[in-house]
Amino acid sequence: MRTSGVLMHISSLPGNTGIGTLGIEAYKFIDFLKKSGQTFWQVLPLCPTSYGDSPYQSFSTFAGNPYFIDFDLLVEDGLLKKDDYSKFNWGINQEKIDYQRIYQNRFIVLRKAYINCDFNDKKYIDFCNGNAFWLNDFALYMALKNSFDGKSWNEWEVDLKTRKVTAINRAKVELKDEIEFQKFIQFLFFTQWLNLKKYANENGVFIIGDIPIYVAGDSADVWANPKNFLLDKDCNPIEVAGCPPDAFTEDGQLWGNPLYDWEYMKEDNYSWWKQRIKHQYSLCDVIRIDHFRGFESYYCIPASATTAKIGEWRKGPGIEFFREIEKELGKMNIIAEDLGFLTPAVKKMLKQSKYPGMKVLQFAFDTSEENDYLLHNFTKNSVAYVGTHDNDTIMGYMTKTAPRKTRKRAKDYLRLTRKEGYNWGMMKAIWSSISDTAIVTMQDLLGLDNEARMNYPSTVKDNWQWRAKTDYLSDELAEKIRYYTTIYQRLPKVKRGKNNVKNSK
C-alpha cells in the first residue's frame, strides 16, 4: 500500500508557552493530517534534551521530554491554574524557541503541579511500577545531577559515580523529594503522549518515531549500565563514536558518544536493547533507526582526539542482532536510516533485514554522476524524502544554499519552475515515486526558506529552534495536499489498526 506523511517535531508546534507541547495544537495537527489524507506523523526523538538542545543527545533514551508537557491540560486535570504559567515570559519570537527561558521557567511551573499531585492515584502507581526498569535509575540520576549543579556524572564523587550501594541508598533518602518529582513529570509526559497517540491512531494517523543508535555519555543509560559501554576503570570512554573525513567534512564528525561493548551485550542476550526497542514501540508505531550502518560496522575514535581524522572501522553485531531482537519482539516495523557511503556488507545487511531504507532527493544533485538518490533509481521498499531534519528546506536549498550547478541539475531533472514553486515540484516528485512511503517536512509544505531549517549537522548553535506560526494550518493547504495524495494513490483506503510502512517479502 502506498502511503505518505509529514515530518514535524513536537517542539515546532505553535502555542503560548515557548515550545510545542502535547496539547490542543498537537491534536489540531492530527486533524490536519487526517484531512490531508496522510497516514504518518514523523517526529524526532521524544527524550529530554541536554547540551545543545538536540533530541539526539539526551539524559535518557527511555524518558520523555518534560518541555512537551502541556500546561493547559494540567489545568483541566486540576494540577495547575492559568496564573501559574501565563505571566511568564516564554520568549519574544513566536517562531523561535528560547531554550534558556524554557529551562529556567518550565520546571518552576511543573513543581507547582507536583505539589497538587495525588501520589496514591492508581494510574501514577501503575506507571511507576510498570516503568521501574528505567524510571528508578533515571529519577535518581536527575536528582543527583541537579544536586551537583548539572555536572556530568563522571564528575560526581567517586562512590556515586561508581554506584556504591551505601552511597546510592543514602542519596535515595536525602533526595527523596526530588526523585519523586522526576518520576511525576515523567508520568505527566507519558500520560499526555499516550493519549495523543491514541487519538492519532483512532483517526488513522500513525507515529513514526526516531531512535538514535548511540546514547549520550552524560546519561542515565551509561551511568546505570556501564558494562554495556567501552569505559575505563574511571568510567570514562575509551573510544567514542563519529564518522571519518569525507568530501563534505575535512575533519570528519566527532560525535563523542561512548561506544557499545558489543561482546558483553551479546553475552547478555542484548537485554538492554530489547528493553529499549520494546519501550519505543509503546510510544510509536514505526521506528526509524538512525545510523543503521553502525550495526554492521562502526567508526572508533580515541576518546582524547579533537577531530575524527584518526580512527578505525570495527565490525558490529550485524544481522544477527536484529534476528535476536525479533525472536522476542516479533517482526519489527523499522525504517533503516541507510544514508551516506554504504559498503557491500551494509547493503547486504539491509537486504537481509527487509527493512525499507531511505531515499533523500536533495542528495541526488550534488554530482552529475549516477547515484541511488535520483528518482529513477528509487526502489519500492523504501521511504522517500526530499530532505530530513538535517537538510535545508527546499526553498532554502533551491534559492540560497545549493551551488548553482546543483540547482540547475535539479531544475533540469525535475522540470522545476519558480511559478509552481520549487517545493511543490520536489514534493510531487517523491509522491509520484515508486517508494512505498513518502515523507515531506512541514517547512516544505509551507514553502519556507532556510530561516526555518531545523539543524545544521556538526554544529551546536541555533539548531532545533523553528516553530510554526499559529495560523500555519488551513483548509486550503489540506485540500491541496490531499489532491496530490489522491493523484499519486497514497490516500489511505481503509482505517488500519497498524502502520502501513511495508517491509518487502
GISUL-V396861 format. One record per backbone hydrogen bond with DSSP energy under -1.0 kcal/mol. CO is the residue of the C=O (numbers start at 0). NH is the residue of the N-H. E is the energy in kcal/mol with one decimal. If there is no record, write none. Layout:
BEGIN
co = {CO:CO}
nh = {NH:NH}
e = {E:E}
END
This chain:
BEGIN
co = {2:3:3:4:5:6:8:9:10:11:22:22:23:24:25:26:27:28:29:30:31:32:33:38:39:40:41:45:49:53:56:58:64:65:67:69:70:71:72:73:73:74:80:81:81:84:92:94:96:97:98:99:100:101:104:105:106:108:109:110:113:117:120:121:122:123:124:125:126:130:130:131:133:134:135:136:137:138:139:140:141:142:143:144:145:147:151:152:156:157:158:163:164:165:166:167:168:169:170:172:174:175:176:177:178:179:180:181:182:183:184:185:186:187:188:189:190:191:192:193:194:195:196:197:198:199:200:205:206:206:207:208:210:216:218:219:224:225:227:228:229:231:235:237:238:239:240:242:248:250:252:256:258:259:260:261:262:263:264:265:269:270:271:272:273:274:275:276:279:279:285:286:287:288:290:291:292:292:294:295:297:299:300:301:311:313:317:318:319:320:321:322:324:325:331:332:334:335:336:342:343:344:345:346:347:348:349:355:356:358:359:360:370:373:374:379:379:380:381:382:383:384:385:387:392:393:394:395:395:396:402:403:404:405:406:407:408:409:410:416:420:421:422:423:424:425:426:427:435:436:437:439:440:441:442:448:449:453:455:464:468:473:474:475:476:477:478:479:480:481:482:483:484:485}
nh = {437:38:39:439:41:441:11:12:19:467:25:26:27:28:29:30:31:32:33:34:35:37:36:205:5:207:7:64:52:56:49:219:67:68:21:73:74:75:76:78:79:77:83:84:85:87:95:466:98:101:102:103:104:105:108:109:110:112:113:114:116:120:124:125:126:127:128:129:130:133:134:135:137:138:139:140:141:142:143:144:145:146:147:149:148:150:154:155:160:161:163:167:168:169:170:171:172:173:174:175:178:179:180:181:182:183:184:185:186:187:188:189:190:191:192:193:194:195:196:197:198:199:200:201:202:204:203:40:284:285:42:287:289:218:222:223:227:228:260:230:237:234:231:302:258:300:255:252:245:307:242:240:229:261:264:265:266:267:269:268:273:274:275:276:277:278:279:280:282:283:208:334:210:336:293:294:295:296:317:315:313:311:239:304:299:297:320:322:323:324:325:326:328:329:333:286:288:337:291:346:347:348:349:350:351:352:353:335:382:384:362:363:373:376:377:381:435:356:436:358:438:360:361:390:396:397:398:399:400:401:406:407:408:409:410:411:412:413:414:420:424:425:426:427:428:429:430:431:2:383:4:6:444:445:447:451:452:463:458:96:471:477:478:479:480:481:482:483:484:485:486:487:489:488}
e = {-1.3:-2.6:-1.5:-2.0:-2.7:-1.9:-1.3:-1.8:-1.8:-3.0:-1.0:-1.5:-2.4:-1.8:-1.7:-2.1:-2.2:-2.5:-2.4:-2.4:-2.1:-2.8:-1.3:-2.9:-1.9:-2.3:-2.4:-2.1:-2.4:-1.6:-1.6:-3.0:-1.8:-1.4:-2.2:-1.0:-1.6:-1.7:-1.4:-2.7:-1.0:-1.4:-1.9:-1.7:-2.5:-1.0:-1.6:-1.7:-1.1:-2.0:-2.7:-2.1:-2.4:-2.4:-1.5:-2.1:-1.9:-1.6:-2.1:-1.6:-1.5:-1.7:-2.3:-2.9:-2.1:-2.4:-2.4:-2.8:-1.6:-1.8:-3.2:-1.1:-2.3:-3.0:-1.9:-2.7:-2.8:-2.1:-2.7:-2.8:-2.4:-1.8:-1.4:-2.8:-1.5:-1.5:-2.3:-1.3:-2.6:-2.6:-3.2:-2.6:-2.7:-2.0:-2.2:-2.1:-1.2:-2.6:-2.6:-1.1:-2.7:-2.2:-2.1:-2.1:-1.9:-2.3:-2.3:-1.4:-2.2:-2.1:-2.2:-2.7:-2.2:-2.3:-3.1:-2.4:-1.6:-2.0:-2.9:-2.1:-1.9:-2.5:-2.9:-2.4:-1.0:-2.8:-1.7:-2.5:-2.3:-2.0:-2.5:-2.3:-1.9:-1.7:-2.2:-2.5:-1.9:-1.8:-2.8:-1.5:-2.3:-2.1:-3.0:-1.8:-1.1:-2.3:-2.0:-2.6:-1.8:-2.0:-2.4:-2.3:-2.6:-1.2:-2.4:-2.3:-2.0:-2.1:-3.5:-1.8:-2.4:-2.2:-2.2:-2.9:-2.3:-2.4:-2.0:-2.0:-1.3:-1.7:-3.2:-2.9:-2.8:-2.1:-1.8:-1.9:-1.6:-2.2:-3.3:-2.9:-2.4:-1.9:-3.0:-2.0:-3.2:-2.5:-1.4:-2.2:-2.3:-2.2:-2.4:-1.1:-2.5:-1.9:-1.1:-2.4:-2.6:-1.5:-1.8:-2.3:-2.1:-2.1:-2.4:-2.3:-2.6:-2.1:-1.5:-2.7:-2.5:-3.2:-1.5:-2.1:-1.3:-2.5:-1.5:-2.4:-2.6:-1.0:-1.5:-2.3:-3.1:-3.0:-2.1:-1.4:-2.7:-3.0:-1.3:-2.0:-2.4:-1.8:-2.3:-2.4:-2.3:-2.2:-2.7:-2.8:-2.6:-2.5:-1.4:-1.9:-2.2:-2.3:-2.3:-2.5:-1.3:-1.7:-2.3:-2.2:-2.8:-3.0:-1.9:-2.9:-1.7:-1.7:-2.4:-2.2:-1.2:-3.6:-1.3:-1.3:-1.6:-2.2:-2.6:-1.9:-2.5:-2.5:-2.1:-1.9:-2.6:-2.2:-2.3:-2.4:-3.3:-1.6}
END
